[in-house]
Amino acid sequence: MFSNRLGSIKPFIVMEILEQALAMEEKGIDVIHFEIGEPDFDTPEKIINGCYEDIIAGKTHYTHSLGLLELRNALSKYKERTRGTLFNPKTEIMVTGGTSPAFLNILGTLIDPGDEIIITDPGYPCYANFIQFFGGKPVYLPIYEEDEFNLDINALKHLITKKTKMLILNSPSNPTGQIIPDKTLDGIAKLMLENKFWTISDEIYSELTYDKERAPSLSEKKYSECHDRLIVLDGFSKFWAMTGWRIGYIIAPANLIKAMMPIQQNFSICAPSISQTAAIHALECDVETQKMLDIYRKRRKFIVNRISAIPKISCLVPKGAFYLFCNIKKLEIGSIELSKRLLEKAHIAVTPGVAFGKNGEGFIRISYPTDIDNISEGMDRLKIFINSID
Ligand SMILES: Cc1ncc(COP(=O)(O)O)c(C=O)c1O
């Protein structure tokens, strides 16, 4: 009855855990949520008020399929300021309803059945689903905690074949919280030039960094030689606390943006107009976003200290995003089983590492955009639970 294509999309495990946790809450059980990858902050008032005025002024119509030119101009200026590269707002930027649907445009335009796309393992689980939906083949590049979950250029080189169409990067990473350093980007840029594959750089967490102003990116001017094969994906969900507004954008060479327009026009028409105006206000919210970032930074320090004090588990200090990939190997319990027990017995919802790839086994992802009191209670429960395992 349903299409064969549907078989290539696996359920999103995070949502399944969330649904189980919500069912427990309905029965009156108090669950600490460390599974959801979403800011606990509401969207800054300045964005809401600005958008409200725009709605009243009637900015509720379809826009150009590439998005409001005012927003594309603002995005171009923002990238010029932060990356030193001038992307043409008229031809090189497409505004979308979040970064997730942007994959529909990009992969639908570029991928043919049998094309190989390299992704890291562990990595963001939707990538493999997106690729398989279009008949592509995900090729997994294992990354390891010993290397701070950085990808190894030699290992990447060995995975490249004649069928390699694309590489997908995500820095800071969901689930590891680690950042791809400049030196690795240098190696990737060289491989892109030699082998002529596309790279999608998913930069949804690029400003959510704790020790550097932002994560290094192939969109910087020094990598301009490979910009004819670079696709930057970015959006307002995380750093601006705007998950529900569904607003993101693609920066890509003009010929690709033009080729993606039919999919955009047919499937979306345009991104939601009211979210586009909200995004224009968001780009003027440096003070508000820095306040949220300072709070995430305090939470990161607190949770890393608490994890370090629990025997048999450990973690690297995350450099960005709001995830901590916690090593549970010494417990000798699979990550799915541990997550199940943590939810049922300790009432803490986490995501099993294996949900992010085979190589994520032996880890759980703890998402910490929640207030310090909750983190503290969750860590108390985690400690008691782990001490109770013999
Ligand atoms: C790495 C990564 N990319 C993309 C997304 C989706 O973002 P959006 O809300 O823009 O669709 C997420 C959400 O968790 C993510 O972690």
The ligand as an SDF file (V2000), in Angstrom:
LIG
                    3D

 16 16  0  0  0  0  0  0  0  0999 V2000
   23.1310   18.5240   12.8440 C   0  0  0  0  0  0  0  0  0  0  0  0
   21.7440   19.0080   12.6440 C   0  0  0  0  0  0  0  0  0  0  0  0
   21.3750   19.4510   11.4340 N   0  0  0  0  0  0  0  0  0  0  0  0
   20.1170   19.8770   11.2130 C   0  0  0  0  0  0  0  0  0  0  0  0
   19.1660   19.8800   12.2090 C   0  0  0  0  0  0  0  0  0  0  0  0
   17.7680   20.3430   11.9010 C   0  0  0  0  0  0  0  0  0  0  0  0
   17.6110   21.7070   12.0440 O   0  0  0  0  0  0  0  0  0  0  0  0
   16.3390   22.5100   11.5170 P   0  0  0  0  0  0  0  0  0  0  0  0
   15.5260   22.8380   12.7080 O   0  0  0  0  0  0  0  0  0  0  0  0
   16.9170   23.7390   10.8600 O   0  0  0  0  0  0  0  0  0  0  0  0
   15.6170   21.6670   10.5270 O   0  0  0  0  0  0  0  0  0  0  0  0
   19.5000   19.4330   13.4830 C   0  0  0  0  0  0  0  0  0  0  0  0
   18.4970   19.3750   14.5580 C   0  0  0  0  0  0  0  0  0  0  0  0
   18.6700   18.7860   15.6030 O   0  0  0  0  0  0  0  0  0  0  0  0
   20.8380   18.9910   13.7100 C   0  0  0  0  0  0  0  0  0  0  0  0
   21.2360   18.5590   14.9190 O   0  0  0  0  0  0  0  0  0  0  0  0
  1  2  1  0
  2  3  1  0
  2 15  2  0
  3  4  2  0
  4  5  1  0
  5  6  1  0
  5 12  2  0
  6  7  1  0
  7  8  1  0
  8  9  2  0
  8 10  1  0
  8 11  1  0
 12 13  1  0
 12 15  1  0
 13 14  2  0
 15 16  1  0
M  END
$$$$
